[in-house]
Amino acid sequence: MSEPAIHVENLSKKYIIGHQTGQGDGLRHVVERFVRSPLAWLRERGMEKEEFWALKGVNLEVQRGEVVGIIGKNGAGKSTLLKLLSRITEPTEGRIRLKGRVASLLEVGTGFHPELTGRENIFLNGAVLGMSRAEIKQKFDEIVAFAEVDRFLDTPVKRYSSGMYVRLAFAVAAHLEPEILIVDEVLAVGDAAFQAKCLGKMGEVASHDGRTILFVSHNMTAVQSLCHRAVMLDQGKVVCEGNTAKVVQQYLSDVSRVEAVPLDDREDRDGDGSIRMRWIKVSGCDEDGVIRTNSRLRVEVGYEANGPVKFPEFWITIRDNESMVGLFQLNNEAAGGLPDTLPAKGVVRCETAPINLTPGRCFINLGVQKAGVMADYVQYATIFDVEPEDVYGSGKVPSRQRVMNVIRQQWSFEERRE
């Protein structure tokens, strides 16, 4: 087998949390801090440092022409790994071997000089990659056309919106022919149409040009459609690696391993207190418990009352986490299913038809009354995420930026000549 494009061996990155003890500071800075506040300086000198390993013992090989997805929860170490591979920061331990030029598209704001124009930054990035001016000129028109920023090409990029910035940054990274392309979740800043355009371009440069791509995303549909294999990180370590579908399923199972959310500690609640909702648990009805666009939803609520509950009415309101728009409400009085009298302690459960919600985060407001009197009400009782799903079988996932709900549909065409 040929030498891998990326070889990572026992890679670790340590950060120090808390106050530094002044080590590495120049004498002038130490004196300045002491003169400004002697007591604070003394307290600082006495503070202990806490070590935090953002990555620990990571081993990874990526072959030339492979597209590898890096997935994991927030704080798993994904961005740290990409920064190390991009030489933005140095590892604490371990070795990295890269074969070829590397272009990185990390958080918005990296890679471009804010005072330079879009045109000047294109040539600057090409020069950093070791390309001649003639080579950059050859690709220039393609970059501008892909980024759709031709009107603002001679404007300093500090005046660009985040969407314009990402469009140009991706176009530069993808078209200037690096052997290794590293792309972080930054693509989420762009609109849905441009995200699809970027994913198509990444697939093209990998399959036709043999370039190596590392792709970090929370969009599991994009990871599965683009990546040959995937690596899952958790607490800075590789916990699963291999076939993309298998690794994605492991990730979804982990993030959706639902535990009951305790409500006992919540004091910001309304009602006469005759019933108290103790916990809530939300999951999908499929075996893996994952909540997807087309999933049926299961909500369970544990309650305790000061006696039998006559004519109980539970309601569960699901809202979009960003806009706060109400998506739907579950209510046993309208739907039926519960007896007229419930015991003083128990669990009520509601299962829905397919929810048909676009991917995104939702929250739940939870209430219960008996005989028409409010007994307990908790806002923002819990949150849950709806994972993307290719409900139309078209390879395209509806975006919540446009609509909240998905409906199955069938289109047809008939030519008519009047």
C-alpha positions in Angstrom: 0.0 0.0 0.0 1.2 3.5 -0.8 2.2 5.9 1.9 -0.9 7.5 3.5 -1.8 11.1 3.0 -2.3 11.6 6.7 -0.6 9.6 9.4 -1.3 10.4 13.1 0.5 8.6 15.8 -0.4 8.8 19.6 -1.5 12.4 19.1 -2.4 14.3 22.3 -3.1 17.9 23.1 -3.1 19.3 26.7 -4.4 22.7 27.8 -4.0 24.3 31.2 -7.2 25.5 32.8 -7.2 28.2 35.5 -4.6 30.9 36.2 -1.1 30.6 35.0 1.6 31.1 37.6 3.4 33.6 35.5 5.8 31.2 33.9 6.7 32.3 30.4 5.8 36.0 31.1 8.4 38.7 30.5 9.8 40.5 33.6 8.0 43.7 32.5 4.6 42.0 32.5 5.2 40.4 35.9 6.2 43.8 37.5 3.3 45.6 35.9 0.8 43.1 37.4 2.5 43.2 40.8 2.4 47.1 40.9 -1.2 47.2 39.7 -2.5 44.7 42.2 0.0 43.0 44.6 -2.7 40.9 46.4 -4.1 39.6 43.1 -0.6 38.8 42.0 0.1 36.8 45.1 -3.2 35.0 44.8 -2.4 34.1 41.2 1.0 32.8 42.1 -0.5 30.4 44.6 -3.3 29.0 42.4 -3.1 25.4 41.2 -3.2 24.5 37.5 -5.6 22.0 36.1 -4.7 19.9 33.1 -7.3 19.2 30.4 -6.5 16.8 27.6 -8.5 17.8 24.6 -7.0 14.9 22.6 -5.4 11.8 24.1 -3.6 9.0 22.2 -5.3 9.4 18.8 -4.0 7.2 16.0 -5.3 7.7 12.5 -4.4 6.9 8.9 -6.1 8.4 5.8 -5.2 7.2 2.4 -4.8 9.4 -0.7 -8.2 10.1 -2.2 -10.2 9.1 0.9 -13.0 11.2 2.3 -13.2 10.6 6.1 -15.9 12.1 8.4 -14.9 13.1 11.9 -18.0 13.0 14.2 -18.7 13.4 17.9 -20.5 15.5 20.4 -19.5 19.1 21.1 -16.2 19.0 23.1 -15.2 15.6 21.8 -11.9 17.0 20.3 -12.9 17.2 16.6 -11.9 20.9 16.1 -8.7 20.4 18.1 -7.7 17.5 15.9 -8.2 19.6 12.7 -6.2 22.5 14.2 -3.3 20.2 14.9 -3.4 18.8 11.4 -3.6 22.3 10.0 -0.6 23.4 12.1 -2.6 26.1 13.8 -1.4 24.7 17.1 1.3 22.2 18.2 0.6 18.8 19.8 1.7 18.1 23.3 2.6 14.6 22.4 2.6 12.4 19.3 3.5 12.8 15.6 1.8 14.0 12.5 2.9 13.2 8.9 1.2 14.8 6.0 1.9 14.1 2.4 1.0 17.1 0.3 -0.2 20.6 0.6 -3.0 21.3 3.1 -5.9 23.8 2.8 -8.1 24.2 5.9 -11.6 25.7 6.2 -12.1 26.0 9.9 -14.0 28.6 11.9 -15.1 31.8 10.1 -12.3 34.4 10.3 -9.3 32.1 9.8 -7.3 31.9 6.6 -8.0 35.4 5.2 -6.5 38.8 6.1 -9.4 41.1 7.0 -7.9 44.2 5.6 -7.2 42.7 2.1 -9.8 42.4 -0.6 -11.3 39.2 -1.8 -9.1 39.3 -4.9 -6.0 39.9 -2.8 -6.8 37.1 -0.4 -7.3 34.6 -3.3 -3.7 35.3 -4.4 -2.4 35.3 -0.8 -3.9 31.8 -0.1 -2.5 30.5 -3.4 1.0 31.8 -2.5 0.7 30.1 1.0 0.0 26.8 -0.8 3.1 27.3 -2.9 1.3 28.1 -6.2 2.7 30.5 -8.7 0.7 33.6 -9.7 0.1 32.1 -13.2 -1.4 28.9 -11.6 -3.7 31.0 -9.3 -4.8 33.1 -12.3 -5.7 30.0 -14.2 -8.2 29.1 -11.3 -9.3 32.6 -10.5 -12.5 32.8 -12.6 -13.7 29.4 -11.3 -13.2 30.5 -7.7 -15.2 33.7 -8.3 -18.0 32.0 -10.1 -18.3 29.3 -7.5 -18.3 31.8 -4.6 -20.8 34.2 -6.2 -19.1 37.2 -4.8 -17.9 38.9 -8.0 -19.6 42.2 -7.1 -17.6 42.4 -3.9 -14.3 41.1 -5.1 -12.4 44.4 -4.5 -14.0 45.0 -1.1 -12.0 44.2 2.1 -13.2 40.8 3.4 -13.8 42.4 6.9 -16.9 43.9 5.3 -18.3 40.5 4.1 -21.2 38.8 5.8 -20.3 35.4 7.4 -22.1 33.7 4.5 -20.1 35.6 1.8 -16.9 34.9 3.7 -17.5 31.2 3.9 -18.5 31.0 0.2 -15.2 32.6 -0.8 -13.1 30.7 1.7 -14.5 27.3 0.5 -14.1 28.2 -3.1 -10.5 29.1 -2.6 -9.8 26.0 -0.5 -11.5 23.7 -3.0 -10.1 25.2 -6.3 -6.5 25.9 -5.4 -5.7 22.2 -5.6 -4.3 21.2 -2.2 -3.7 17.5 -1.8 -5.4 17.5 1.6 -8.6 19.5 2.3 -9.8 20.0 5.9 -13.3 21.2 6.4 -14.9 21.9 9.8 -18.6 22.6 10.6 -18.1 26.1 9.3 -20.2 25.2 6.2 -23.3 25.3 8.5 -23.0 29.1 8.2 -24.0 29.0 4.5 -27.6 28.6 3.2 -28.9 25.1 2.3 -28.3 25.6 -1.5 -24.7 26.5 -1.0 -24.1 23.7 1.5 -25.3 21.2 -1.2 -23.1 22.9 -3.7 -20.1 22.5 -1.4 -20.8 18.9 -0.7 -21.0 18.2 -4.4 -17.7 19.9 -5.0 -16.0 17.9 -2.2 -17.3 14.7 -3.7 -16.0 15.8 -7.1 -12.5 16.7 -6.1 -12.1 13.5 -4.1 -13.4 11.1 -6.8 -12.0 12.9 -9.9 -8.8 14.6 -8.6 -7.8 12.0 -5.9 -7.6 14.6 -3.1 -7.9 13.6 0.5 -10.7 15.3 2.6 -11.3 15.4 6.3 -14.9 16.5 7.0 -16.3 17.5 10.4 -20.1 17.8 10.6 -23.1 17.3 12.8 -25.2 16.6 9.6 -25.1 12.9 9.6 -26.9 12.7 6.2 -24.1 14.7 4.6 -21.4 12.5 6.3 -23.1 9.3 5.0 -23.5 10.6 1.5 -19.9 12.0 1.2 -17.6 10.0 3.4 -16.0 6.6 2.6 -15.5 6.0 6.3 -15.9 7.8 9.6 -14.1 8.3 12.9 -16.0 9.0 16.1 -14.3 10.9 18.9 -15.5 11.1 22.5 -13.6 13.0 25.3 -10.5 13.3 23.1 -10.2 9.6 22.1 -11.2 7.5 19.1 -14.1 5.3 20.3 -15.3 4.0 16.9 -13.8 3.9 13.4 -14.7 2.2 10.1 -17.8 1.9 7.8 -19.6 5.3 7.8 -23.1 3.9 8.3 -21.9 1.8 11.3 -20.1 4.7 12.9 -23.0 7.1 12.3 -25.4 4.6 13.9 -23.2 4.3 16.9 -23.0 8.1 17.2 -26.8 8.5 16.9 -27.4 5.8 19.5 -25.0 7.5 21.9 -26.5 11.0 21.6 -30.0 9.6 21.8 -29.4 7.2 24.7 -32.1 9.0 26.6 -32.2 9.2 30.3 -35.1 10.6 32.3 -34.6 14.3 32.9 -35.4 15.1 36.6 -37.9 17.8 37.3 -37.9 17.7 41.0 -35.3 20.4 41.4 -37.2 22.8 39.3 -38.8 25.6 41.4 -39.9 27.7 38.5 -43.3 26.0 38.1 -46.9 26.9 38.4 -50.0 25.1 39.8 -51.5 24.3 43.2 -48.9 21.5 43.8 -51.5 18.7 44.2 -49.6 16.8 41.4 -45.9 17.0 40.9 -44.3 15.8 37.7 -41.0 14.2 38.7 -39.3 13.4 35.4 -39.7 13.4 31.6 -38.2 11.1 29.0 -38.3 11.7 25.2 -37.2 9.2 22.5 -38.1 7.8 19.1 -40.2 4.7 18.9 -37.7 2.9 16.7 -35.5 0.3 18.4 -32.5 2.6 18.5 -34.5 5.4 20.1 -33.2 8.0 17.6 -35.6 10.8 16.8 -35.6 11.5 13.0 -37.7 13.5 10.7 -40.1 10.6 10.0 -39.9 9.1 13.5 -42.8 8.4 15.8 -42.2 10.2 19.2 -42.5 8.6 22.6 -42.9 10.9 25.7 -43.0 9.5 29.2 -43.8 11.5 32.3 -43.4 10.3 35.9 -45.8 12.0 38.4 -46.8 11.8 42.1 -49.9 13.3 43.7 -51.3 13.7 47.2 -54.1 11.2 46.3 -56.0 9.6 43.4 -56.1 12.0 40.4 -59.6 12.5 39.0 -60.2 13.6 35.4 -56.5 14.1 34.7 -55.4 16.2 31.7 -51.7 16.2 30.6 -50.5 18.3 27.8 -47.1 18.4 26.1 -46.3 21.3 23.9 -43.4 21.0 21.4 -41.8 24.2 20.2 -38.9 25.1 17.9 -35.9 25.9 20.1 -34.8 29.0 18.1 -38.0 30.7 17.0 -40.1 29.4 19.9 -42.8 28.7 17.3 -45.3 26.0 18.5 -45.0 22.8 16.4 -47.7 20.6 17.9 -49.4 19.7 21.2 -50.2 16.4 22.7 -53.2 16.2 25.0 -54.9 13.2 26.5 -58.3 14.9 26.9 -58.5 15.5 23.2 -57.0 12.2 22.1 -58.3 9.9 24.9 -56.5 6.9 26.3 -56.3 7.6 30.0 -58.8 6.5 32.6 -61.0 9.0 34.5 -59.0 8.3 37.7 -55.2 7.7 38.0 -53.4 6.3 41.0 -51.4 8.7 43.2 -48.1 7.7 41.6 -47.3 6.5 38.1 -46.1 7.1 34.6 -48.1 8.3 31.7 -46.9 7.6 28.2 -47.8 9.2 24.8 -46.8 7.8 21.4 -47.4 9.8 18.2 -47.7 9.2 14.5 -44.6 10.2 12.4 -43.8 13.8 13.5 -42.6 15.0 10.1 -40.4 17.7 11.6 -37.3 19.1 9.7 -34.0 18.6 11.5 -33.3 20.8 14.5 -33.7 21.3 18.2 -37.0 21.4 20.0 -38.1 22.0 23.6 -41.1 20.9 25.6 -43.5 22.7 27.9 -45.2 20.3 30.2 -48.5 20.7 32.2 -51.1 18.7 34.1 -54.4 19.6 35.6 -57.2 17.6 37.4 -60.8 18.4 37.3 -60.0 21.6 35.4 -57.6 23.0 38.0 -53.9 23.6 37.2 -51.8 21.3 39.3 -48.3 21.6 37.8 -46.8 23.4 34.9 -43.1 23.4 33.8 -41.8 25.4 30.9 -38.7 24.2 29.0 -39.0 20.8 30.8 -36.5 19.2 28.3 -35.0 19.5 24.9 -34.4 17.0 22.1 -32.9 17.0 18.6 -34.5 15.8 15.4 -31.9 14.1 13.3 -31.8 14.6 9.5 -33.4 11.9 7.3 -33.7 11.5 3.5 -37.5 11.3 3.6 -37.9 11.8 -0.1 -35.2 9.4 -1.2 -33.6 12.3 -3.2 -30.4 12.7 -1.2 -31.6 16.1 -0.1 -32.6 17.0 3.4 -35.2 19.7 4.1 -33.9 22.6 6.2 -35.7 24.2 9.2 -34.4 27.5 8.0 -37.2 27.3 5.4 -40.0 25.2 6.9 -40.8 23.3 10.1 -42.7 20.4 8.7 -42.2 17.8 5.9 -45.0 16.2 4.0 -44.7 13.3 1.6 -45.4 14.3 -1.9 -45.4 13.2 -5.5 -44.8 15.4 -8.5 -45.8 14.7 -12.1 -45.7 16.5 -15.4 -48.0 16.5 -18.4 -47.3 18.4 -21.6 -50.2 20.3 -23.1 -50.3 22.1 -26.3 -53.1 24.6 -26.6 
